[in-house]
Amino acid sequence: MTAATLPRVAVFDVDGTLLAGDCLRIAARRSRGGFGLLAAALGLLPWLIAWQLRRISTGRFKERTLRAFRICEAVNQAEAAGQHDWLAVVLERRLRPEALRRLRWHQGQGDRVLLCSASPRMLLQPLADRLGVELLATELRRVDGRWQPCLVGANCKGGEKVHRLKAHLGDLEHLDLEAYGDSRGDRELLRAAARPHYRSFGPEIRPYPAFSLAPLLPVIALALLGYGVVGVRSQGAELGPLLGQLWPRILVGLALVLLGYGLRFGRWRLLLACLDQRPPLGADALIWMGSFAFTATPGKGGEAVRSLLLRQECQVPAPPTLMALVVERLTDGTAVLFLLLLLQLPRLSGPTLPLALPLGLALAVLIALWLLARGPLGNGWWRRLPRGWLPRRLAGAGQEGVNALRHLLQPRVLLAATLIGAIAWSLEGISLWLILRGLGVSNLGWPGAILAHTAAGMLGALTLLPGGLGSTEAGTVGLLSLQGVSLAVAVPATLLIRLMTLWFATALGVLCLLIPRRRSLSLTLPP
């Protein structure tokens, strides 16, 4: 059968998708009011904490919620009084107009329409009957015609939704399935659908997003709050006039930082060219810069989303691009090592010379990898590595990644990537020097500023803290102080250069991810 002749089925999640709100919460407010509602909420608090800490399952927490708010008792009393629609009327008023229009459109097309929800059938069946649709939901025990707050079977969420659909409809591949959802609990449903609609009710498809910015929001909020507190404490009422005085230098510094990003993107294209991968320039640039939205992650590990997006948007296989990202990070380390040694060789001593030791270790690892990859003794070892250390289903991807790494670990490639990284890091250091000059520092030249910025940045990366927060700032302030810069100047200069580098890159990354492209790319934000 062709896609045009397959049976058409539309599946709607309820809470947050078809319904503006959560069915269970609405029922709780209807079941208990006033002081009883507050007492039930307080009694449920320990279970809520246990659920958030993943000490109890979502199904178990749902049972405790039903008990705390006496929802089953309220439904039983309403049914005994003949008020079977006591909640359906309220829920119908909370239906999203655009979702309801889409549901009615599917019915008008003759499609089979289902609701698939984690909320109990006890609450949703009257609404499904009023809408004239089928219902798959979490089932509760019923004894002698009375509902009990005990789940029968699994909670209808995540993979369980797909399992229920298969049991109800058969093989989903033989259906033209269109699904609507809004949360992580709908991820598997949306990925199983031929036409997914994540937080959308238009005709165009919108798949479940490949990643989420939500975990980064607390990091960003805490960092900016900390910067604000430190800035006010160090400068007080002078903070505003100081920023006004420095803004021309800040703009020049941002231009230098942007130039550095351009050079780094050129390095990325060089690494991909070595792997014979040449995705479209515009899409690659947006994805490359967009990955910087996740630069405030431990070891910048979140930037690996770049490989996932290149695979989805440009059909570039992931293993080679992951290896290119690894080499990019390694050559950042060798670039910093090169700068530190270059700037310290005239003195052969000083407070920052010991920092070259861990970076020298990175260089030693790089040389060892190159010897294993290119030397005669390493040929057989590299071929056997994926088969010996990876599961059989991953061995092919592992071999592809190993082959890519062998192409990248060539002296000319490593040297070019290191030099490009050194220039980019230097441009950021010069931006710091411009800020220091604007703050009246005349006893520190641009080499000292580059030294402080690069050494502290690598130190922060080695701590594996998100974005090197705290460690990079402390390192920059400390290295500036050791070179004669007062704390009153080193602190605001450090905060400014971090805003101009880490957080400027994060902001640019988010903006690049938001730019529409050929395929839909959406961001998950807290509901």
ABEGO torsion letter per residue (X at the ends): XBAAABBBBBBBBABGBABBEBAAAAAAAAABBEAAAAAAAAAAAAAAAAAAAGABBAAAAAAAAAAAAGAAAAAAAAAAAGBAAAAAAAAAAABBAAAAAAAAAAAAAGBBBBBBBABBAAAAAAAAAAAGBBBBBBBBBBBGGBBBBBBBEBBBBEAAAAAAAAAAAEBAAABBBBBBBABAAAAAAAAABABBBBGBABABBBBBBABBAAAAAAAAAAAAAAAAAAAAAAAEAAAAAAAAAAAAAAAAAAAAAAAAAAAAAAAAAAAAAAAGBBBBAAAAAAAAAAAAAAABBBGGAAAAAAAAAAAAAAGBBAAAAAAAAAAAAAAAAAAAAAAAAAAAAAAGBEAAAAAAAAAAAAAAAAAAAAAAAABAAAAAAAAAAAAAABBAAAAAAAAAAAAAAAAABBAAAAAAAAAAAAAAAAAAAAAAAAAAAAAGBAABBAAAAAAAAAAAAAAAAAAGBBGGBGAAAAAAAAAAAAAGBBAAAAAAAAAAAAAABAAAAAAAAAAAAABBBABBBBBBBBX
